[in-house]
Amino acid sequence: MNQAAPKPHSLPVPEPDALEHSRRLTAHLADAIRDAGGWLPFDRFMELALYAPGLGYYAAGAAKFGRLAADGSDFVTAPELTPFFARTLARQVSEIFEQTGDAKVLEFGAGSGRLAADLLLALEAEGAPCERYSIMELSGELRARQRDTIARVAPHLLDRVSWLDQLPDAFHGVMLGNEVLDAMPVRLWARRAPANGQDGRPVWFERGVVCTPDGFAWEERRYDGALPEALAPLAALPPAQEYLTETHEAAAAFVRSVAPLLARGVLLLVDYGFPAREYYHPQRAQGTLMCHYRHHAHDDPFYYPGLQDITAHVEFSGIADAGVQAGLDLLGFTSQARFLMNAGIVELMSALDPSDPKTYLPAAAAAQKLLSEAEMGELFKVIAFGRGMDEWAGLIGFATGERSHAL
Ligand SMILES: C[S@@+](CC[C@H](N)C(=O)[O-])C[C@H]1O[C@@H](n2cnc3c(N)ncnc32)[C@H](O)[C@@H]1O
């Protein structure tokens, strides 16, 4: 296979050392495809492309998170955009601390460490200091980066932070994950119109990856087994309608695996996505798989493996089912905009001085991005699960606009 095949894109061309890194991961992926008999299901390809030790996008040195392509980053997340995300979240977290009496946070997939640093500072400022902030991070490279960020932004709180090699047996407090579920591998499915001799019934294929002389390529394998339950509503589509989509076994398994550890407290997950009815909508016929390279979004996961993020929107009904089946209570589901407004972002922003345009204008623009329906406000959702919170009337972030009925 030609591992340095030129890519038919108008995306920025990577630096030589980045290309060399991508070549190594490409060779690793090609070996995995060969070892699997020539065809690798896409979820396994995505897992290796993102997390292969020392090589995957999240496991190696790419800048990843940041505001501009010029700083070498590929995409921006809410905590990178503005500290007001963490400051507003701190209001919800401090309320839970007060209700449970446990001032502890466990963050999954902490990225650059920005959310941890800003949340620690904001909780301190709220008068609800976090006693212990634990981080569960798959990537050794990111662990080091998280430590550096916290040491720089909140040095006096660094000794409260620890990185876990394995999950604790029991946790009391707040479990958090921002944009973690969307970074978990997905299986890809293609529903194809019936060919002659198929009784007019559509045929399902699982999409996988093969090696060709020109690089990686898609290959669909006919799937005659029982389809994942999530795809059942698609049986109602007209037989001739073709449809590409994803299922989220890894994200559901993640929720099932962390749920039993939550002895008392709340699990809060923030991400982009939809409930099943919207996710598997007849018009969403191309799925949601997306890649990010230097702030360009595109749909080619074979573009320089290891140098770009690969992601899919989250299917929140499946996440809700996984949590509830694992014994958690579903406490709330709403849009990011509604959650942040409920938790007091406007009030926090009003402390800024509008006559100081240097501070005020960038902060207002970032908050607008978090809240705007056309940007992150509606696409991003917040889901909360709890255990042992029965006597509690409700979380501040879901006080209005709670929509778990849509799940
Ligand atoms: C899109 S990044 C988000 C980073 C950060 N939370 C933010 O908002 O900027 C996804 C993060 O999830 C981490 N991750 C993926 N799967 C994970 C898992 N099973 N447990 C913990 N972290 C995970 C990745 O290593 C990465 O840090």
The ligand as an SDF file (V2000), in Angstrom:
LIG
                    3D

 27 29  0  0  0  0  0  0  0  0999 V2000
  -12.6340   15.6590   22.2380 C   0  0  0  0  0  0  0  0  0  0  0  0
  -11.4850   15.4300   23.5370 S   0  0  0  0  0  0  0  0  0  0  0  0
  -12.2160   16.4700   24.7870 C   0  0  0  0  0  0  0  0  0  0  0  0
  -11.2090   16.9900   25.7800 C   0  0  0  0  0  0  0  0  0  0  0  0
  -11.7140   17.8830   26.8910 C   0  0  0  0  0  0  0  0  0  0  0  0
  -12.6900   17.2210   27.7190 N   0  0  0  0  0  0  0  0  0  0  0  0
  -12.2490   19.1850   26.3600 C   0  0  0  0  0  0  0  0  0  0  0  0
  -13.4680   19.4060   26.4760 O   0  0  0  0  0  0  0  0  0  0  0  0
  -11.4730   19.9790   25.8490 O   0  0  0  0  0  0  0  0  0  0  0  0
  -11.8150   13.7900   24.0590 C   0  0  0  0  0  0  0  0  0  0  0  0
  -11.0460   13.3320   25.2800 C   0  0  0  0  0  0  0  0  0  0  0  0
  -11.6160   12.1090   25.7550 O   0  0  0  0  0  0  0  0  0  0  0  0
  -10.5680   11.2170   26.1170 C   0  0  0  0  0  0  0  0  0  0  0  0
  -11.1380    9.8560   26.1840 N   0  0  0  0  0  0  0  0  0  0  0  0
  -11.6610    9.1200   25.1900 C   0  0  0  0  0  0  0  0  0  0  0  0
  -12.1360    7.9390   25.6540 N   0  0  0  0  0  0  0  0  0  0  0  0
  -11.9380    7.9530   26.9960 C   0  0  0  0  0  0  0  0  0  0  0  0
  -12.2290    7.0320   28.0580 C   0  0  0  0  0  0  0  0  0  0  0  0
  -12.8000    5.8520   27.8230 N   0  0  0  0  0  0  0  0  0  0  0  0
  -11.8990    7.3820   29.3100 N   0  0  0  0  0  0  0  0  0  0  0  0
  -11.3080    8.5670   29.5720 C   0  0  0  0  0  0  0  0  0  0  0  0
  -11.0010    9.4660   28.6030 N   0  0  0  0  0  0  0  0  0  0  0  0
  -11.3180    9.1730   27.3460 C   0  0  0  0  0  0  0  0  0  0  0  0
   -9.5010   11.5110   25.0620 C   0  0  0  0  0  0  0  0  0  0  0  0
   -8.2420   11.0110   25.3850 O   0  0  0  0  0  0  0  0  0  0  0  0
   -9.5630   13.0520   25.0510 C   0  0  0  0  0  0  0  0  0  0  0  0
   -8.8390   13.6230   26.1160 O   0  0  0  0  0  0  0  0  0  0  0  0
  1  2  1  0
  2  3  1  0
  2 10  1  0
  3  4  1  0
  4  5  1  0
  5  6  1  0
  5  7  1  0
  7  8  2  0
  7  9  1  0
 10 11  1  0
 11 12  1  0
 11 26  1  0
 12 13  1  0
 13 14  1  0
 13 24  1  0
 14 15  1  0
 14 23  1  0
 15 16  2  0
 16 17  1  0
 17 18  1  0
 17 23  2  0
 18 19  1  0
 18 20  2  0
 20 21  1  0
 21 22  2  0
 22 23  1  0
 24 25  1  0
 24 26  1  0
 26 27  1  0
M  CHG  2   2   1   9  -1
M  END
$$$$
